[in-house]
């Protein structure tokens, strides 16, 4: 396929879903959303949902428009350039080659992958990112094998470190490189390969089926990721292309 034909197929899209915004909001409130003040987490209320889910003011915002970037497309950025974004980022430092390979293999935007990993790991410093040593029974054991999880996959709110570590163990993510590759494959398979969940906004709020099959409970998840992605695009002198914007029924 020629570049012109490919770009025509990937062109910006406007998708209208079957739900009104108020219907979607009501479903979100039933899905146990949470919000953080930077110190503690609490239950998100209707005002919080409005602040972060109402999409209109985000569509063309210089940073928040990245909530609607099509993520199922590798940018083909080389490993050395990606390592610039990963410098001094704890366990993530030097993993540019792993992110580049995972991006190309799964056809996932690598700037998004790095942004997501940074957010979930506290910029490479979290306990789950550093690796948790488990025995064969999935219990902490200094003599066991170390498992890594960079995307918070399976790290449920009640016990995120152990749940995330046990998920990584089941997947065999016993090296940072495997955690990058496996995480990218999971995200592509479970979200980006779906016709309705290949943007940050739709991964978090799933406007096609609000309140179900959502990547995070944090109502700020898409906003934080979009801000970080915008900064990375700017740092690399690049611009995002191909956006899908969801609209609710009037």
C-alpha positions in Angstrom: 0.0 0.0 0.0 1.3 3.4 -0.9 1.9 6.0 1.7 -0.9 8.2 0.2 -3.3 5.3 0.2 -2.4 4.3 3.8 -2.8 7.9 5.1 -6.2 8.1 3.4 -7.3 4.9 5.1 -6.0 6.2 8.5 -7.5 9.7 8.1 -9.0 11.6 11.0 -12.4 10.1 12.0 -15.5 11.4 13.8 -17.5 8.6 15.5 -20.9 9.2 17.0 -21.9 6.6 19.7 -25.4 5.5 20.7 -25.3 7.0 24.2 -26.0 10.5 25.3 -23.4 12.1 27.5 -25.7 11.8 30.6 -26.3 8.1 30.0 -22.6 7.5 29.6 -21.9 9.5 32.8 -24.4 7.5 34.8 -22.7 4.2 33.6 -19.3 5.6 34.6 -20.5 6.4 38.1 -21.5 2.8 38.5 -18.1 1.6 37.5 -16.3 2.7 40.7 -14.1 5.5 39.3 -11.4 7.0 41.5 -9.4 10.2 41.6 -6.2 11.2 43.4 -5.2 14.5 44.9 -1.6 13.5 44.6 -1.5 11.9 48.0 -4.6 9.7 48.5 -7.2 8.1 46.2 -10.9 8.7 46.7 -14.1 7.9 44.9 -14.7 10.1 41.9 -18.0 12.0 41.8 -20.1 13.4 39.0 -18.2 16.7 38.9 -14.9 14.7 38.5 -16.5 12.7 35.6 -17.5 16.0 33.9 -14.1 17.5 34.3 -12.3 14.6 32.7 -14.8 12.8 30.5 -16.5 15.7 28.7 -14.5 15.6 25.5 -15.5 18.8 23.6 -12.9 21.1 25.1 -10.2 18.5 24.5 -10.7 17.9 20.8 -8.3 20.6 19.6 -6.4 21.4 22.7 -2.7 21.6 22.1 -2.0 18.8 24.6 -5.2 17.1 25.3 -6.0 16.4 21.6 -3.6 13.5 22.1 -6.3 11.7 24.0 -7.8 11.0 20.5 -4.6 10.0 18.7 -4.9 6.6 16.9 -2.4 4.5 18.9 -2.4 1.4 16.6 0.4 2.8 14.5 4.2 2.6 15.1 6.0 5.8 14.5 9.2 3.8 13.5 11.3 5.9 15.8 14.8 4.5 16.3 16.1 3.1 19.6 18.7 5.8 20.2 16.0 8.5 19.9 13.7 6.7 22.3 16.5 6.4 24.8 16.6 10.2 25.0 13.1 10.0 26.5 14.2 7.2 28.9 17.3 8.9 30.2 17.4 8.9 34.1 14.1 7.0 34.2 15.1 4.2 36.6 14.5 0.7 35.4 13.3 2.1 32.0 16.6 3.7 31.2 18.2 2.2 28.1 15.2 0.2 27.0 14.8 2.1 23.8 15.5 -0.9 21.7 12.9 -3.0 23.5 10.2 -0.3 23.0 11.2 0.2 19.3 10.9 -3.6 18.7 7.7 -4.0 20.6 6.2 -1.0 18.7 7.0 -2.4 15.3 6.0 -6.0 16.1 2.6 -5.0 17.6 2.1 -1.8 15.5 1.6 0.3 18.6 2.6 3.9 19.0 6.0 3.8 20.8 5.6 7.3 22.3 2.4 6.2 23.9 4.0 3.0 25.2 6.8 5.0 26.9 4.3 7.6 28.2 2.1 4.8 29.6 5.1 3.0 31.2 6.3 6.3 32.8 2.9 7.0 34.3 2.4 3.5 35.7 5.9 3.1 37.1 6.5 6.6 38.6 9.1 7.2 35.8 10.7 3.8 36.3 10.9 3.9 40.1 7.9 1.9 41.4 8.2 -1.4 43.3 6.3 -3.2 40.6 8.6 -1.8 37.9 11.8 -2.6 39.8 10.6 -6.2 39.9 9.0 -8.4 42.6 10.7 -11.7 43.5 8.3 -14.6 43.7 8.5 -18.3 44.2 6.6 -20.8 42.1 3.6 -20.4 44.4 3.4 -16.7 43.7 4.6 -15.7 47.1 7.4 -13.2 47.9 10.7 -15.1 48.2 14.2 -13.6 48.0 15.3 -16.9 46.4 12.6 -16.8 43.7 12.6 -15.2 40.3 12.1 -11.5 39.7 9.1 -10.4 37.6 8.5 -7.0 36.0 5.3 -5.1 35.1 5.6 -1.7 33.4 2.0 -1.1 32.4 0.0 -1.9 35.6 -1.6 -4.8 33.8 -3.6 -6.9 36.4 -2.5 -4.5 39.1 -6.0 -4.1 40.7 -6.6 -1.4 43.2 -7.0 -3.6 46.2 -3.5 -5.1 46.0 -1.7 -3.6 43.0 1.9 -4.7 43.6 1.2 -8.4 44.3 -1.6 -8.7 41.7 0.6 -7.1 39.1 3.6 -9.2 40.0 1.6 -12.4 39.8 0.1 -11.4 36.5 3.7 -10.8 35.2 4.7 -14.2 36.6 1.9 -16.0 34.7 3.1 -14.2 31.5 6.7 -15.0 32.1 7.9 -11.4 32.2 11.1 -12.2 34.1 13.2 -9.4 32.4 12.5 -5.7 31.6 12.6 -6.5 27.9 9.9 -9.2 28.2 7.8 -6.8 30.3 7.9 -4.2 27.4 7.2 -6.7 24.7 4.5 -8.6 26.6 2.8 -5.4 27.8 2.7 -4.0 24.3 1.2 -7.3 23.0 -1.4 -7.3 25.8 -2.5 -3.7 25.1 -2.7 -4.3 21.4 -4.7 -7.6 21.8 -7.1 -6.4 24.5 -7.7 -2.8 23.5 -6.1 -1.3 20.4 -7.2 -4.2 18.1 -10.8 -3.4 18.9 -12.7 -1.1 16.5 -13.7 1.2 19.4 -10.8 1.3 21.8 -7.6 2.5 20.1 -7.2 6.0 21.6 -6.4 7.0 25.2 -9.9 8.5 25.6 -11.7 5.3 24.4 -9.4 3.0 26.4 -10.4 4.9 29.6 -14.0 5.8 29.0 -15.1 3.3 26.3 -17.8 5.6 24.8 -19.1 2.6 22.7 -19.9 0.8 25.9 -19.4 3.2 28.9 -18.3 1.8 32.2 -17.1 -1.6 30.8 -13.8 -3.0 29.6 -11.9 0.2 30.6 -8.1 0.2 31.1 -8.1 2.2 34.4 -10.4 3.3 37.2 -8.5 6.7 37.5 -10.6 9.3 35.8 -7.5 11.4 35.1 -5.7 8.5 33.3 -6.2 9.7 29.7 -5.5 13.3 30.6 -2.2 12.5 32.3 -1.1 10.3 29.4 -2.1 12.9 26.8 -0.1 15.6 28.5 3.0 13.4 28.7 2.7 12.3 25.1 2.3 15.9 23.9 5.5 16.8 25.8 7.4 13.9 24.2 6.2 14.7 20.7 7.3 18.3 21.2 10.7 17.1 22.6 11.3 15.0 19.5 10.1 17.7 17.1 7.2 15.5 15.9 3.4 16.0 15.5 0.8 13.3 16.0 -1.2 12.3 13.0 -4.6 10.5 12.6 -7.2 11.2 15.3 -10.5 9.6 16.1 -12.9 11.8 18.1 -16.0 10.3 19.7 -19.2 12.3 20.0 -22.2 11.5 22.2 -25.8 11.7 21.1 -27.4 15.1 21.7 
